[in-house]
Amino acid sequence: MSRIAPIRSLMFSIVLIAWIFSAFADETFDKLIADQKYKEAIQYADDKIPAEARKADIWVKLAKANEELGFNEKALACYMVSWRLNPSDYQSLLGAAKIYNKLSQPDNAMTMAQKALAINFTAEASWEYARACIQLNRSAEAKKALEKVIETDAGNVVANRELGLIYYNDKQYEKALPLLKTSLIKKPEAELYLKIGRAYLEIRALDSAITYLKLAASKAGGVSEANLMLARAYFSTDNFSAAAAEYDRIVGKASLKPADYYDRAVAKEKTGNADDAVAAYTAAVKEFGSDAGSEALQARMKVAKDQLSHKSFQAALTNLEFVRAADKAGQYSPEILFLLADANEGAK
């Protein structure tokens, strides 16, 4: 018994010294991390904390240090070691999900985020899950996750933006607007001004639409989609002078629909610019092509009447015959028969 006691005492002393050294090492390592001396912390761990002695929390801290230094692959490796040591460690799972998203591996990010959420349903894990869903075009799932983020962090600019964009793309403009406006306050961008303006335009809140579209056009510089939306908004408020000016600014520079060419012509006519109006109606007819809708037919009638007044009878006849064939009831051209008679007489 007398021999066993000293041996036990020696073993206890060795264990105690190892524990004291480990505690001291961890304390020094933690201080380096806290002081954001990440490179030194990693070097210290390599020199003083053997891999087999590192617990899950040490691997998590090493992962964060590598992440801060931009070494994402090394950070991921550390998170995965930590996770294997402790499969229920929330920080390991969250960190891995974050890095997988950074590395554009959304499937893996989603898996790890789901595991993290099963342990602790937080805004951070919901955000990483949402990011993965967005990359995978799974908007319904992303929407639920983003709603959770905003529920706990209403001022989260990125979450507000992403959820707002999901609602915007789903044409749920009234839900999109407050979210997009929240993100706009902290990060004013031409694209956000445009989407907010367009959303207001879609729900016919025209004054608000004009306000945001003017800002979007100003921030974009030059000719942009905002100018086209602004022209449409002005036209919808019967501000024909402003609509005509905006259409003139973008015609030939932006992609207009045939209906835009028609509205441009109407705006010019309403402001008393007869010659420009005819030229605009002529451009609209060209854009409509074989379209036989109401605006296309009305544009042809405007052009045909001008052609008759200038004794271009054959050209007028071509347009009038097109209208007659498309509108046999005379809904858009009650005087068509009289005009056809004049055109036929003049064309002889």
C-alpha positions in Angstrom: 0.0 0.0 0.0 2.9 2.3 0.7 4.1 2.1 -2.9 0.6 2.7 -4.4 0.0 6.0 -2.6 3.0 7.8 -4.1 2.1 6.6 -7.5 -1.4 7.8 -7.1 -0.1 11.1 -5.8 2.2 11.5 -8.8 -0.6 10.7 -11.3 -2.9 13.2 -9.6 -0.1 15.8 -9.8 0.4 15.2 -13.5 -3.3 15.4 -14.3 -3.6 18.6 -12.2 -0.6 20.2 -14.0 -2.1 19.3 -17.4 -5.4 20.7 -16.4 -3.8 24.0 -15.2 -1.8 24.2 -18.4 -4.9 23.5 -20.5 -6.9 26.1 -18.6 -4.1 28.7 -19.0 -3.8 27.9 -22.7 -7.6 28.2 -23.2 -7.6 31.5 -21.4 -4.8 32.9 -23.5 -6.4 31.7 -26.7 -9.8 33.2 -25.6 -8.1 36.6 -25.0 -6.6 36.6 -28.4 -9.9 35.8 -30.0 -11.6 38.5 -27.9 -9.0 41.0 -28.9 -9.6 40.1 -32.6 -6.1 38.9 -33.0 -7.2 36.0 -35.2 -3.9 35.2 -36.9 -2.1 35.1 -33.5 -4.9 33.0 -32.0 -4.7 30.4 -34.8 -0.9 30.2 -34.4 -1.2 30.0 -30.6 -3.6 27.0 -31.0 -1.3 25.3 -33.4 1.6 25.7 -31.0 0.0 25.2 -27.6 -3.3 23.3 -28.0 -2.9 19.9 -29.6 -5.8 18.9 -31.9 -6.7 15.9 -29.8 -7.0 18.2 -26.7 -9.4 20.7 -28.4 -13.0 20.6 -27.5 -15.9 21.6 -29.7 -15.9 25.2 -28.5 -12.2 25.6 -29.4 -12.9 24.4 -32.9 -15.8 26.8 -33.2 -13.5 29.7 -32.2 -10.9 28.6 -34.6 -13.6 28.5 -37.3 -14.6 32.0 -36.6 -11.0 33.2 -36.6 -10.5 31.6 -40.0 -13.7 33.1 -41.3 -12.7 36.6 -40.2 -9.5 36.2 -42.1 -11.3 35.1 -45.2 -10.3 31.4 -45.0 -13.7 30.0 -45.6 -12.7 26.5 -46.5 -10.5 26.2 -43.3 -13.4 27.7 -41.3 -15.8 25.1 -42.6 -13.3 22.3 -41.8 -13.1 23.6 -38.2 -16.9 23.8 -37.9 -17.3 20.2 -39.2 -14.7 18.9 -36.7 -16.6 20.7 -33.9 -19.9 19.2 -35.1 -18.5 15.7 -35.2 -17.3 16.1 -31.6 -20.7 17.4 -30.5 -23.5 16.8 -33.1 -25.9 18.9 -31.1 -23.7 22.0 -31.0 -25.8 24.9 -32.3 -22.8 27.2 -33.1 -21.1 24.5 -35.2 -24.2 23.9 -37.3 -25.0 27.6 -37.7 -21.4 28.4 -38.6 -21.3 25.5 -41.2 -24.6 26.7 -42.7 -23.2 30.3 -43.0 -20.0 29.1 -44.7 -21.8 26.8 -47.1 -23.9 29.8 -48.1 -20.8 31.8 -48.7 -19.4 29.0 -50.8 -22.6 28.9 -52.9 -23.5 25.4 -51.7 -27.1 26.0 -50.8 -28.1 22.3 -50.5 -25.5 21.8 -47.7 -26.3 25.1 -46.2 -30.0 24.2 -46.0 -29.2 20.9 -44.3 -27.0 22.4 -41.6 -29.4 25.3 -41.1 -32.3 22.9 -40.6 -30.3 21.0 -38.0 -29.5 24.3 -36.2 -33.1 25.3 -36.2 -34.1 21.9 -34.7 -31.8 22.7 -31.8 -32.5 26.5 -31.4 -35.1 28.2 -33.6 -33.4 31.6 -33.9 -33.4 34.5 -36.4 -29.7 33.8 -37.3 -30.4 30.2 -38.3 -33.6 31.2 -40.0 -31.6 33.7 -42.1 -29.1 31.1 -43.2 -32.0 28.8 -44.1 -33.7 31.6 -46.0 -30.4 32.4 -47.9 -30.2 28.8 -49.0 -33.8 28.7 -50.1 -33.3 31.9 -52.1 -30.4 30.4 -54.0 -32.5 27.3 -54.7 -35.5 29.4 -55.8 -37.7 28.0 -53.1 -39.4 31.2 -52.3 -42.3 29.8 -50.2 -39.8 28.3 -47.7 -37.6 31.4 -47.8 -40.6 33.5 -47.0 -41.4 31.6 -43.8 -37.8 31.8 -42.7 -37.5 35.5 -43.4 -40.7 36.2 -41.6 -39.1 34.6 -38.5 -36.0 36.8 -38.9 -38.0 40.0 -39.1 -40.2 38.9 -36.2 -37.2 39.0 -33.9 -35.2 41.6 -35.8 -37.6 44.0 -37.4 -34.7 46.3 -38.6 -32.8 43.6 -40.4 -32.2 45.4 -43.7 -31.2 42.4 -45.8 -34.1 40.2 -44.5 -36.6 43.0 -45.2 -35.2 43.5 -48.7 -35.3 39.8 -49.5 -38.8 39.2 -48.1 -40.0 42.3 -49.8 -38.6 41.1 -53.2 -40.3 37.8 -52.8 -43.6 39.5 -52.2 -42.9 41.9 -55.1 -42.1 39.0 -57.5 -45.3 37.3 -56.4 -47.2 40.6 -57.2 -48.2 41.0 -53.6 -47.3 44.6 -53.7 -49.1 45.8 -50.6 -47.1 43.3 -48.5 -43.9 44.1 -50.4 -44.0 47.9 -49.9 -43.4 48.3 -46.1 -40.6 45.8 -46.3 -38.8 47.4 -49.2 -39.2 50.8 -47.7 -37.7 49.6 -44.4 -34.6 48.4 -46.3 -34.5 51.6 -48.3 -34.1 53.8 -45.2 -30.7 52.2 -44.4 -29.6 51.4 -48.0 -31.1 53.8 -50.6 -30.6 52.3 -54.0 -32.0 53.1 -57.4 -33.3 49.6 -57.9 -35.3 49.8 -54.6 -36.8 53.2 -55.5 -37.8 51.7 -58.8 -39.5 48.6 -57.3 -41.3 50.7 -54.7 -42.4 53.1 -57.4 -43.6 50.3 -59.6 -45.4 48.6 -56.8 -47.3 51.9 -56.1 -48.1 52.2 -59.8 -49.5 48.7 -59.8 -51.8 49.4 -56.9 -52.7 52.8 -58.5 -51.3 54.9 -55.7 -50.1 57.2 -58.4 -48.8 60.2 -56.5 -46.6 57.9 -54.4 -45.5 56.1 -57.5 -44.4 59.4 -59.1 -42.5 60.4 -56.0 -40.4 57.2 -55.9 -40.0 56.9 -59.7 -38.6 60.4 -59.9 -36.0 59.4 -57.3 -35.3 56.2 -59.1 -34.7 58.0 -62.4 -32.5 60.6 -60.7 -30.4 58.0 -58.9 -30.1 55.8 -62.0 -28.8 58.6 -64.2 -29.4 58.7 -68.0 -32.4 56.8 -69.4 -33.7 53.9 -67.3 -36.7 51.8 -66.7 -37.7 54.3 -64.1 -38.3 56.9 -66.9 -40.7 54.6 -68.6 -42.6 53.8 -65.4 -42.7 57.6 -64.7 -44.2 58.3 -68.1 -46.9 55.7 -67.5 -47.6 57.2 -64.1 -47.9 60.7 -65.5 -50.3 59.5 -68.2 -52.5 57.7 -65.6 -52.8 61.0 -63.7 -53.8 62.9 -66.9 -50.6 64.9 -66.6 -50.2 64.6 -70.4 -47.6 67.3 -70.8 -45.3 65.6 -68.3 -46.1 62.2 -69.9 -45.3 63.4 -73.4 -42.0 64.9 -72.2 -41.0 61.7 -70.4 -41.9 59.5 -73.4 -39.9 61.8 -75.7 -36.9 61.4 -73.4 -36.9 57.6 -73.7 -38.3 56.8 -77.1 -35.7 55.0 -79.1 -33.6 54.5 -76.0 -35.8 52.2 -73.9 -37.9 49.2 -74.7 -41.5 50.5 -75.1 -44.6 48.4 -75.6 -47.0 49.3 -78.5 -49.4 50.7 -75.9 -46.7 53.1 -74.7 -46.4 54.4 -78.3 -50.1 54.9 -78.3 -50.2 56.7 -75.0 -47.4 58.9 -76.2 -49.5 59.9 -79.2 -52.6 60.6 -77.0 -50.5 62.7 -74.6 -49.2 64.8 -77.5 -52.7 65.2 -78.9 -54.1 66.2 -75.5 -51.5 68.9 -75.2 -52.4 70.4 -78.6 -49.4 69.2 -80.5 -51.2 68.0 -83.6 -48.3 67.3 -86.0 -46.3 65.5 -83.3 -49.4 63.5 -82.4 -49.9 62.2 -85.9 -46.2 61.2 -86.1 -46.6 59.4 -82.8 -49.8 57.6 -83.9 -47.9 56.6 -87.1 -45.1 55.1 -84.9 -47.7 53.3 -82.8 -49.4 51.8 -85.9 -46.0 50.4 -86.9 -45.4 49.0 -83.5 -48.9 47.4 -83.3 -48.4 45.7 -86.6 -51.3 43.3 -87.3 -52.8 43.8 -83.9 -56.5 44.5 -84.2 -57.1 45.6 -80.6 -59.0 48.8 -79.8 -55.9 51.0 -79.4 -54.4 49.7 -82.6 -57.6 50.4 -84.5 -58.0 53.9 -83.0 -54.4 54.7 -83.9 -55.0 53.6 -87.5 -58.1 55.8 -87.7 -56.1 58.8 -86.5 -53.4 58.2 -89.1 -56.0 57.5 -91.9 -57.9 60.8 -91.2 -54.6 62.7 -91.5 -53.7 60.9 -94.7 -57.1 61.8 -96.2 -56.6 65.5 -95.2 -53.2 65.4 -97.1 -54.8 63.6 -100.0 -52.8 60.4 -99.5 -55.8 58.4 -100.5 -54.2 55.0 -101.2 -52.3 55.0 -97.9 -55.6 56.0 -96.1 -57.4 53.3 -97.9 -55.0 50.6 -96.7 -55.5 51.7 -93.1 -59.3 52.1 -93.4 -59.7 48.7 -95.0 -57.8 47.1 -92.2 -60.0 48.8 -89.6 -63.2 47.8 -91.5 -62.2 44.2 -91.6 -61.4 44.1 -87.9 -64.3 46.2 -86.7 -67.3 45.2 -88.8 -69.7 46.5 -86.2 -68.1 50.0 -86.3 -67.5 50.1 -82.6 -64.3 52.0 -82.9 -65.0 53.6 -86.3 -68.7 54.6 -86.7 -67.8 56.9 -89.7 -65.7 54.2 -91.4 -68.1 53.9 -94.4 -68.0 57.6 -95.2 -64.2 57.7 -94.9 -63.8 54.6 -97.1 -66.0 56.3 -99.7 -63.8 59.4 -99.7 -60.6 57.3 -99.9 -62.0 55.2 -102.8 -63.1 58.3 -104.6 -59.8 60.0 -104.2 -57.8 56.9 -105.1 -59.4 56.6 -108.6 
